[in-house]
């Protein structure tokens, strides 16, 4: 799967980032604290075993939407997001093992994807608001996952996948809120803009394996 997405050179041909006050936005699901800790430990182990320091970067998360937009649009986007997201019910995410996007990314495998996919589909009315121009239209994630390491070199991917395709890792957590993050262009760190609280009603899971974790 191609990774997003932003060609800042195209954006800045006519305008500077300062003039546009551009921000990079992420809409994410953050795993529960205990699951985050477990995945962070896996990322640390991966970085050592595969000689991949980049695996240490980035907190474990599930990205739903990424887009580049002017900050002046933020309030309007948040208002629309709130209506769409807070109409959705809380749901459970179940993790089982690992997966990969050959030949560059290894991730934690989510086996209860339907609720996430349906949530992302429900966000499509946001497209006109998150479209900056014809090059930057907003990237709606179609394959939910939690990245262990990405942009791997061929030898890193081969070594890592040969090991982790056989590794056993199971976990689960409830999704009760969605976070919107942002950072200024050329800034490495994201900050939380706001959180959206889901309805206090559990959506049904559809994967039989999920029953093991209820």
Backbone bond lengths (Angstrom), bond angles and torsions (degrees), N, CA, C in turn:
res aa  C-N    CA-C-N  psi(-1)  N-CA   C-N-CA  omega(-1)  CA-C   N-CA-C  phi
1 X - - - 1.457 - - 1.507 110.02 -
2 X 1.307 117.14 134.25 1.441 120.32 178.65 1.507 110.73 -68.45
3 X 1.300 115.73 144.00 1.445 120.57 177.41 1.517 109.45 -91.63
4 X 1.328 117.27 150.07 1.450 120.22 177.21 1.525 109.40 -65.12
5 X 1.324 119.81 153.78 1.442 126.74 -13.27 1.491 110.02 168.16
6 X 1.331 120.18 -22.44 1.449 123.29 -163.62 1.521 111.63 -95.30
7 X 1.336 115.99 123.23 1.447 120.81 176.91 1.515 108.32 -104.18
8 X 1.314 116.08 90.56 1.456 119.88 -174.57 1.519 112.88 -66.27
9 X 1.341 117.67 -25.96 1.448 119.93 178.82 1.521 110.62 -63.98
10 X 1.329 116.78 -39.32 1.457 120.37 178.71 1.519 110.66 -65.94
11 X 1.315 115.80 -40.35 1.459 120.25 -178.37 1.513 111.23 -64.94
12 X 1.318 116.21 -35.68 1.462 119.63 -171.25 1.525 113.22 -96.38
13 X 1.308 118.78 13.05 1.452 120.49 176.85 1.521 111.28 -62.42
14 X 1.352 116.54 -40.58 1.456 120.81 -176.47 1.519 112.83 -107.61
15 X 1.334 117.01 -23.26 1.455 121.47 -176.38 1.518 109.86 -132.43
16 X 1.300 116.63 149.25 1.458 119.70 173.09 1.517 109.16 -86.13
17 X 1.335 116.68 157.61 1.461 120.50 177.93 1.521 110.94 -59.60
18 X 1.308 116.01 -35.39 1.458 119.82 -179.82 1.521 111.17 -65.18
19 X 1.350 116.31 -41.84 1.459 119.67 179.69 1.526 111.26 -63.85
20 X 1.341 115.81 -40.15 1.459 120.23 -178.38 1.529 111.74 -82.13
21 X 1.327 117.33 -20.01 1.466 122.28 -172.78 1.522 109.90 52.39
22 X 1.312 115.77 53.62 1.461 122.30 -175.58 1.522 111.78 -76.38
23 X 1.332 114.74 142.76 1.459 121.75 174.87 1.524 109.34 -132.76
24 X 1.302 113.89 147.87 1.461 123.23 174.13 1.524 106.68 -95.07
25 X 1.340 117.27 123.61 1.467 121.70 -175.55 1.528 110.56 -113.91
26 X 1.331 115.58 144.65 1.459 123.12 174.39 1.523 109.45 -130.58
27 X 1.324 116.27 131.47 1.459 121.74 171.63 1.522 106.30 -106.84
28 X 1.339 117.29 120.54 1.466 119.44 -169.51 1.527 112.45 -135.57
29 X 1.336 113.19 161.07 1.465 122.75 164.12 1.521 106.35 -105.09
30 X 1.316 116.38 126.68 1.458 121.20 177.21 1.529 108.71 -101.92
31 X 1.338 118.59 124.06 1.471 120.74 179.67 1.528 111.30 -62.02
32 X 1.321 115.87 162.11 1.464 120.30 175.40 1.526 109.58 -58.99
33 X 1.317 116.43 159.37 1.464 120.82 -173.94 1.519 112.57 -58.69
34 X 1.336 117.38 -41.53 1.464 119.20 -178.24 1.525 111.49 -67.19
35 X 1.332 117.07 -38.69 1.471 120.27 178.41 1.526 109.91 -69.23
36 X 1.329 117.52 -39.20 1.467 120.51 175.25 1.518 111.39 -56.86
37 X 1.324 116.07 -43.74 1.462 119.98 -178.66 1.524 111.35 -63.92
38 X 1.325 116.33 -42.27 1.466 120.36 179.58 1.528 111.27 -63.16
39 X 1.331 116.65 -43.89 1.462 120.02 -178.74 1.525 110.75 -70.47
40 X 1.325 116.99 -35.47 1.465 120.25 176.32 1.525 110.43 -61.25
41 X 1.322 117.05 -39.00 1.462 120.67 177.44 1.525 110.79 -65.40
42 X 1.323 116.84 -38.16 1.469 120.78 177.25 1.527 110.08 -63.78
43 X 1.328 117.08 -42.10 1.461 121.19 178.50 1.536 110.88 -62.08
44 X 1.329 116.81 -40.15 1.460 120.82 177.86 1.527 110.70 -63.72
45 X 1.332 115.44 -44.52 1.461 120.26 179.87 1.526 110.51 -63.96
46 X 1.337 116.16 -42.34 1.465 121.05 179.05 1.525 110.55 -60.56
47 X 1.332 116.96 -42.60 1.470 120.81 -177.28 1.524 111.38 -60.81
48 X 1.328 115.99 -33.74 1.470 120.31 179.77 1.519 110.80 -78.79
49 X 1.322 116.67 -48.33 1.467 121.18 -174.98 1.516 112.50 -65.73
50 X 1.334 116.83 -33.85 1.470 120.58 -173.39 1.532 111.24 -107.38
51 X 1.340 116.00 3.00 1.467 120.58 -177.29 1.523 110.47 54.62
52 X 1.333 114.49 58.45 1.460 121.46 -175.12 1.529 109.80 -135.79
53 X 1.333 118.16 81.63 1.466 121.15 -179.32 1.526 113.30 -58.27
54 X 1.332 117.35 -26.85 1.469 120.76 -178.39 1.526 112.20 -62.88
55 X 1.336 117.31 -21.65 1.465 120.82 179.35 1.521 111.81 -64.83
56 X 1.328 116.75 -19.52 1.460 120.99 -179.86 1.522 112.28 -76.29
57 X 1.339 116.72 -17.07 1.456 120.70 -176.57 1.523 110.98 -83.95
58 X 1.302 116.20 146.18 1.456 120.89 174.67 1.518 113.44 85.96
59 X 1.333 115.74 129.91 1.457 120.55 176.50 1.530 110.12 -77.58
60 X 1.335 117.83 150.57 1.466 120.16 175.98 1.529 110.26 -61.45
61 X 1.319 117.18 128.44 1.453 121.51 -179.37 1.518 109.81 -162.19
62 X 1.328 115.13 163.55 1.462 121.70 174.06 1.523 106.69 -113.55
63 X 1.317 116.90 113.30 1.459 120.68 179.38 1.522 109.80 -81.85
64 X 1.329 116.01 132.19 1.463 122.35 177.62 1.525 111.68 -102.61
65 X 1.314 115.75 -38.43 1.462 121.22 -174.75 1.518 108.90 -153.52
66 X 1.336 115.61 137.63 1.462 120.57 174.35 1.519 108.26 -132.57
67 X 1.329 115.35 137.11 1.466 118.46 -179.37 1.514 111.22 -156.11
68 X 1.320 114.68 158.71 1.452 123.18 175.74 1.524 107.78 -110.52
69 X 1.323 116.23 129.97 1.459 117.69 -176.91 1.533 110.35 -155.70
70 X 1.321 115.59 159.61 1.463 121.34 175.17 1.521 109.19 -72.95
71 X 1.311 116.17 142.01 1.464 120.75 -176.64 1.530 111.71 -62.40
72 X 1.313 118.05 -26.67 1.464 120.93 -179.83 1.528 111.99 -62.84
73 X 1.345 117.10 -18.99 1.465 121.90 179.47 1.525 112.43 -87.73
74 X 1.318 116.86 -7.91 1.466 121.16 -169.95 1.525 113.12 -59.08
75 X 1.309 118.27 -47.40 1.465 120.68 -176.79 1.524 111.29 -61.54
76 X 1.319 116.83 -42.22 1.460 120.57 -179.98 1.532 110.68 -65.37
77 X 1.334 116.38 -40.11 1.469 120.98 179.10 1.528 110.60 -64.74
78 X 1.321 116.73 -44.77 1.463 120.69 -179.37 1.525 110.87 -62.16
79 X 1.330 117.28 -41.50 1.467 121.03 179.86 1.522 110.85 -60.00
80 X 1.341 116.25 -43.86 1.472 120.56 179.66 1.526 110.96 -70.15
81 X 1.326 116.55 -41.71 1.468 120.15 178.33 1.516 111.26 -59.04
82 X 1.308 116.38 -42.92 1.467 120.85 -178.14 1.526 110.82 -58.80
83 X 1.312 116.89 -43.45 1.468 120.79 179.57 1.525 111.29 -63.43
84 X 1.315 116.68 -40.71 1.465 120.86 -176.53 1.527 112.23 -76.54
85 X 1.320 116.65 -46.52 1.468 120.54 -173.74 1.514 112.08 -74.25
86 X 1.325 116.91 -43.19 1.465 119.12 -174.62 1.523 112.80 -76.73
87 X 1.332 117.03 1.18 1.463 121.31 170.90 1.527 110.90 -87.63
88 X 1.341 116.41 -10.79 1.470 121.54 -178.78 1.524 110.74 -88.65
89 X 1.318 115.38 154.01 1.467 121.42 -179.79 1.524 111.47 -90.09
90 X 1.321 115.77 153.42 1.466 120.67 171.39 1.526 109.13 -60.04
91 X 1.326 116.11 151.24 1.463 119.09 -179.73 1.522 110.01 -151.63
92 X 1.321 114.19 165.56 1.462 121.07 -178.49 1.529 110.17 -99.20
93 X 1.325 115.17 141.83 1.464 121.47 172.25 1.525 108.26 -113.06
94 X 1.325 115.63 131.15 1.462 121.78 179.43 1.526 108.94 -117.31
95 X 1.311 115.61 130.76 1.463 123.83 -178.64 1.521 109.19 -109.23
96 X 1.331 115.90 137.71 1.464 120.62 177.74 1.520 108.97 -148.93
97 X 1.327 116.44 103.70 1.455 121.04 174.67 1.522 113.94 76.67
98 X 1.346 114.75 -157.20 1.460 121.76 -174.08 1.520 110.50 -131.97
99 X 1.311 114.82 160.42 1.463 121.50 176.45 1.510 108.87 -140.06
100 X 1.348 115.99 179.09 1.465 118.91 -178.75 1.516 111.18 -150.96
101 X 1.320 115.07 155.27 1.456 123.46 167.19 1.528 105.73 -109.46
102 X 1.338 116.67 99.54 1.475 118.47 -177.64 1.534 110.30 -61.69
103 X 1.287 117.23 137.19 1.464 126.20 -3.57 1.520 110.04 -121.20
104 X 1.345 115.89 52.75 1.462 118.59 -171.49 1.527 115.20 -138.20
105 X 1.336 119.20 -15.29 1.468 120.42 -173.20 1.521 111.48 -138.96
106 X 1.328 116.26 138.72 1.463 122.69 172.56 1.522 107.49 -123.35
107 X 1.326 116.22 135.06 1.462 119.67 -172.75 1.522 111.86 -140.75
108 X 1.329 114.91 165.44 1.459 122.10 172.96 1.525 107.77 -79.50
109 X 1.321 116.45 131.20 1.461 121.83 -173.33 1.531 112.10 -86.00
110 X 1.323 115.80 126.89 1.469 122.32 176.77 1.527 107.94 -100.43
111 X 1.323 117.52 124.41 1.466 119.38 -177.18 1.531 112.67 -99.60
112 X 1.330 117.37 -8.61 1.470 121.20 175.84 1.533 107.95 -111.75
113 X 1.317 115.74 77.01 1.467 120.89 -172.46 1.520 113.97 -92.14
114 X 1.328 117.47 -21.30 1.462 119.87 -169.53 1.524 113.64 -58.47
115 X 1.330 116.82 -43.29 1.466 118.95 -179.44 1.526 111.71 -64.39
116 X 1.344 116.11 -36.23 1.463 119.92 177.74 1.519 110.26 -68.11
117 X 1.320 116.52 -46.24 1.468 121.05 -179.82 1.523 110.94 -60.93
118 X 1.332 116.39 -42.36 1.473 120.17 178.94 1.527 111.15 -65.02
119 X 1.337 116.38 -36.79 1.459 120.10 177.84 1.526 110.26 -64.47
120 X 1.332 116.75 -43.98 1.466 120.65 178.76 1.536 110.54 -62.72
121 X 1.321 117.28 -41.25 1.469 120.35 177.79 1.524 111.06 -61.06
122 X 1.327 116.26 -36.42 1.462 119.93 -178.95 1.525 112.00 -68.63
123 X 1.341 116.51 -15.70 1.458 121.05 -179.25 1.524 113.01 -88.18
124 X 1.327 118.28 -5.33 1.466 121.21 -175.67 1.535 114.01 -58.08
125 X 1.351 120.13 -29.55 1.470 118.69 174.56 1.527 114.02 -60.07
126 X 1.325 117.33 -12.76 1.458 120.80 177.36 1.525 112.67 -76.32
127 X 1.328 117.02 -13.85 1.468 120.21 -171.64 1.529 114.05 -49.94
128 X 1.340 120.35 -46.13 1.474 118.66 179.41 1.526 113.37 -62.13
129 X 1.331 117.29 -28.97 1.457 120.53 -178.09 1.527 112.63 -81.88
130 X 1.330 116.85 -30.10 1.465 119.69 -177.29 1.527 112.13 -96.61
131 X 1.316 117.50 1.49 1.463 121.61 176.42 1.520 108.96 -86.08
132 X 1.324 116.54 116.26 1.461 121.27 178.03 1.528 110.87 -83.80
133 X 1.326 115.71 -46.38 1.459 122.09 179.20 1.521 107.95 -161.15
134 X 1.326 117.72 -172.36 1.465 119.98 -175.02 1.528 112.86 -68.74
135 X 1.331 117.35 -16.16 1.467 120.75 178.59 1.523 111.95 -93.26
136 X 1.308 117.76 -22.92 1.468 122.52 -174.68 1.525 109.32 -127.93
137 X 1.333 115.29 92.95 1.462 120.94 -172.32 1.521 113.64 -106.90
138 X 1.297 117.71 -1.54 1.462 119.54 -174.24 1.517 109.33 93.24
139 X 1.323 116.48 134.12 1.462 122.13 -176.59 1.520 109.03 -113.30
140 X 1.334 116.51 106.82 1.465 122.51 178.10 1.535 107.89 -89.71
141 X 1.322 116.90 121.21 1.459 121.00 -175.17 1.532 110.54 -71.32
142 X 1.318 115.96 132.64 1.468 120.89 -179.27 1.532 112.67 -109.01
143 X 1.334 117.17 -12.46 1.468 121.04 -179.85 1.533 108.46 -128.68
144 X 1.339 117.45 88.42 1.473 120.30 -176.20 1.525 111.93 -62.00
145 X 1.322 116.28 135.92 1.457 121.20 -179.93 1.519 109.11 -162.76
146 X 1.334 116.25 168.24 1.458 122.74 174.61 1.520 106.83 -120.69
147 X 1.306 116.73 113.14 1.461 121.79 -172.52 1.531 112.11 -70.36
148 X 1.327 114.98 133.30 1.457 121.68 167.94 1.530 108.94 -91.15
149 X 1.314 116.28 -50.30 1.466 121.39 177.30 1.528 108.72 -155.87
150 X 1.331 116.56 143.29 1.457 121.84 179.18 1.526 109.99 -132.36
151 X 1.320 115.67 172.24 1.473 122.18 -177.85 1.528 110.69 53.90
152 X 1.334 114.80 39.76 1.466 120.31 -179.39 1.523 110.95 -73.98
153 X 1.325 115.38 145.78 1.457 120.36 170.46 1.527 108.36 -73.40
154 X 1.330 117.20 157.28 1.478 119.09 -177.06 1.525 113.88 -51.88
155 X 1.341 117.65 -43.95 1.477 118.71 -178.15 1.524 111.16 -68.80
156 X 1.345 117.94 -32.54 1.462 121.08 178.25 1.522 110.37 -68.59
157 X 1.322 115.63 -44.38 1.459 119.52 -179.67 1.531 110.29 -62.52
158 X 1.322 116.73 -47.76 1.470 120.72 -177.07 1.525 111.19 -61.36
159 X 1.321 116.03 -46.32 1.462 119.98 -179.39 1.524 111.22 -66.26
160 X 1.327 116.02 -43.86 1.456 120.06 -178.58 1.512 112.68 -66.82
161 X 1.334 117.27 -45.49 1.454 120.58 -176.63 1.522 111.71 -69.95
162 X 1.322 117.23 -35.61 1.469 120.18 177.26 1.523 111.12 -59.18
163 X 1.322 116.62 -30.46 1.462 120.19 179.00 1.524 111.56 -87.87
164 X 1.333 117.31 -50.52 1.465 120.15 -169.39 1.521 113.74 -79.01
165 X 1.314 117.93 -15.56 1.464 118.62 175.76 1.525 110.99 -66.25
166 X 1.328 116.48 -18.08 1.465 121.02 179.94 1.531 112.61 -105.92
167 X 1.332 117.82 -4.32 1.459 121.03 -176.81 1.528 111.61 -75.23
168 X 1.319 115.89 146.11 1.461 122.32 178.52 1.528 109.52 -103.19
169 X 1.317 116.49 123.54 1.463 120.73 176.56 1.518 108.72 -149.06
170 X 1.315 116.43 119.38 1.465 121.42 -179.75 1.527 109.30 -127.23
171 X 1.310 115.96 139.84 1.462 121.60 178.30 1.520 108.61 -163.66
172 X 1.325 116.28 165.95 1.465 120.65 176.07 1.519 109.42 -154.30
173 X 1.312 116.33 156.14 1.466 121.08 176.74 1.529 108.96 -159.93
174 X 1.323 115.18 158.07 1.454 121.48 177.71 1.526 110.52 -90.83
175 X 1.320 115.40 142.69 1.463 121.69 174.46 1.523 107.83 -103.11
176 X 1.315 115.79 111.20 1.466 121.66 179.68 1.517 112.89 -114.89
177 X 1.328 116.59 -11.36 1.456 120.23 -179.90 1.524 110.39 -150.83
178 X 1.309 115.30 156.60 1.458 124.19 177.26 1.528 107.27 -121.74
179 X 1.327 116.72 138.54 1.454 120.94 -177.29 1.533 111.51 -109.43
180 X 1.325 115.99 139.69 1.458 121.92 171.25 1.522 107.87 -107.05
181 X 1.332 115.77 123.15 1.456 122.41 179.69 1.524 110.03 -113.47
182 X 1.333 116.44 160.05 1.468 119.53 173.61 1.524 109.78 -152.23
183 X 1.325 114.28 159.53 1.456 121.68 171.94 1.519 107.94 -149.39
184 X 1.308 116.07 150.98 1.447 119.88 173.82 1.519 109.08 -70.52
185 X 1.327 116.62 149.72 1.456 120.61 177.48 1.526 109.10 -57.50
186 X 1.335 115.23 138.65 1.467 123.76 -178.32 1.528 112.86 74.77
187 X 1.320 117.40 6.02 1.461 121.39 173.64 1.524 108.13 -101.11
188 X 1.319 118.22 135.86 1.466 121.28 -175.96 1.521 113.08 -80.02
189 X 1.319 117.89 -26.98 1.459 121.18 -169.66 1.523 113.02 -101.87
190 X 1.336 115.46 132.92 1.457 122.29 174.06 1.525 109.73 -90.20
191 X 1.317 116.55 150.50 1.453 122.53 172.62 1.522 108.93 -126.17
192 X 1.332 116.80 155.88 1.461 121.08 -179.09 1.525 110.04 -77.74
193 X 1.341 115.78 127.52 1.459 121.36 176.19 1.529 109.44 -87.05
194 X 1.340 114.92 -51.00 1.458 120.11 -179.82 1.521 109.12 -164.40
195 X 1.330 116.45 169.03 1.455 121.66 174.32 1.519 109.17 -124.75
196 X 1.322 114.54 147.67 1.462 121.59 178.94 1.522 107.74 -114.91
197 X 1.313 116.62 126.02 1.471 121.39 -176.28 1.523 109.47 -94.51
198 X 1.336 115.73 126.85 1.459 120.66 179.20 1.519 110.89 -76.81
199 X 1.322 115.36 162.32 1.456 120.36 177.12 1.525 110.39 -59.58
200 X 1.295 116.53 143.07 1.462 121.52 -178.56 1.529 110.64 -81.89
201 X 1.336 113.35 60.27 1.462 120.33 179.87 1.513 106.80 -148.67
202 X 1.321 117.08 126.58 1.453 120.80 -173.11 1.522 110.77 -79.89
203 X 1.330 115.75 126.04 1.461 120.45 174.70 1.516 109.02 -75.42
204 X 1.330 118.85 144.60 1.475 120.86 -178.58 1.511 111.44 -68.07
205 X 1.334 116.27 142.18 1.459 120.53 172.66 1.519 108.32 -88.14
206 X 1.336 115.66 153.88 1.462 119.09 -174.76 1.518 112.48 -118.36
207 X 1.335 117.09 -1.60 1.451 120.82 179.96 1.526 109.94 -98.07
208 X 1.323 116.93 124.03 1.458 120.05 -177.38 1.522 111.76 -58.67
209 X 1.351 117.06 -35.49 1.450 120.54 179.62 1.520 111.84 -59.48
210 X 1.325 115.69 -26.32 1.471 119.41 -177.90 1.528 111.73 -63.95
211 X 1.340 116.34 -25.23 1.458 120.04 -177.38 1.526 111.94 -62.79
212 X 1.322 116.24 -22.92 1.454 120.61 179.69 1.523 111.70 -67.97
213 X 1.347 115.94 -18.91 1.444 119.26 -172.71 1.516 112.10 -111.12
214 X 1.333 119.29 2.25 1.451 121.60 -178.22 1.523 111.20 -74.89
